[in-house]
Amino acid sequence: MRKKIRICASVMAAVCFISMTACGGSGTGEESPVPTESQIVQPTKEAEDGSGDVDKDTQGEDPTGGEDETLENLQPSRVPVVTAPDVTYEAEDGTLTGRAKTASTKKGFSGTGYVDGFEEEGDSCTFHVDIAQEGFYDLKFVTASQGGHKENYILVDGESLGSLTSESGEFETSTFERVYLTVGAHEVSFSKSWGWVMLDSLTVSAAEGLPDDLYTVSAKLVNPNATENAKRLMSYLTDIYGKQFLSGQYSSNMYGLERAAVWRVTGEYPAVLGLDMMEYSPSRVANGGTTQAVESAIEYWDQGGIVTFVWHWNAPEKYLTGVWYSGFYKEHTDIDLKKIMDGDDPEGYDLLIRDIDAIAEQLKRLQDAGVPVLWRPLHEASGGWFWWGNAGAEAYKELYVLLYDRLTNHHGLNNLIWVWNGQSADWYPGDDYVDIIGEDIYPGERVYTSQIKKYLEASEYTKERKMIVLSENGCLFDPDMAIRDGAMWGFFATWSGEFVLANSKINRLSEKYTEEEMVKKVYAHDAVITYSELPDLKNYPIRD
Ligand SMILES: [Ca+2]
């Protein structure tokens, strides 16, 4: 069965508003949220000449597209487990740059000392590692913090692998799991991000194989009353999990510039459209905030796409102390979640319920239209930059469960697939409230590594296997590296604005975070599902 969908050019132009939000610790979030006239987008090339029309195949007979044989080949390669013995390299024997210097005052080190003085950008210590057997290795760094939680960069041969965390004032091991190393010489660098650590040594040891059941997840949703369409969507996600990645992109709406920019260079649209409930927060509505996010989600689902919603929950008016449209950041509100959850601010509790009920109305519109939602509220909590993450894990978990209960049991919202995005085991609310685990990762500019470390960490938040997704990303990852490493993110969802757009008013791709060649590679990759490759989700078979 073939189905052709036409997008009306005039509608496309009329509803193109700029996406104005940014997210988390890496976002900007300070721009005016109300689109001005100058932000109304002019018709783009494909809108004018109709080249933006979407052809969409559906595969009614075989919803997986009959590619099972190919899929088998795409499963993370079972690279043989390395058998080489551990080798330890002392930091004091490494190559130091900038202010990094050897020291021996603090006891507990191995070798003849350690390295400190990581103070300025560029301060680093490089270990020269020799590898005799190709495969995956764990890099075990021994560090001591010079004052609480610290994060610093790890690079292998100049490629960033992400951040290494040091917590203790005593020398302790922090492991970077599953780093792929070829035979020969490699440079492993510890480079200043936050600085203020003492680096003692690096031990390179053979990594264990991945757990056999890493991608074996249930399609059963935590809400026993989940709608058919929610079950169908989760069944599809489960079927492709461990084999393929769904492409995703945050954008202000279906015709947003971010999607158009991806299409312009790849000829493909993302399978998942990322949207925000932010403007439905009562304190934004009161200030004139408007959005068409729900309408757009309905249209996208109707046209065969998948939608995910985050909620930048703008705190109730009475707690806003800074810029009203930044009222989800802790700095712009004096709301005390612990006080509210402890029963010491009953008015605050009522206001939170009022806000939840306002969002429930919007989610209800989606449910009434048959739209299942990959629902990601209270995100990035453990980072502490949002007010819901600023009062500790316990208050957050109480709020998460309250939100789940209110939406599910009070409002009867059964179209939600719950994507938990607290990003720390201590903040996990329990298996009964989570369908999918999301990690948001902004590794820097043009860092295409798989982020396997975060993937494996997320897999250990719970004993029951849950699907793991990259719920927000800055740059894209290289699918070949992810498959090799086993970082089989169920979907990715690139954040909006500067992460994709070179200019906030036209659909020109920015190469700051991801180069055009990599965007093309990702969207053309056999293991990446684009919008045009989605099956007919409204008739997809429901798995147990
Ligand atoms: Ca040492």
Residues whose N, C-alpha, C, O or C-beta is under 5 A from the ligand:
A	BS01	CA	E90 A91 E92 F109 S110 G111 T112 G113 Y114 D200 S201
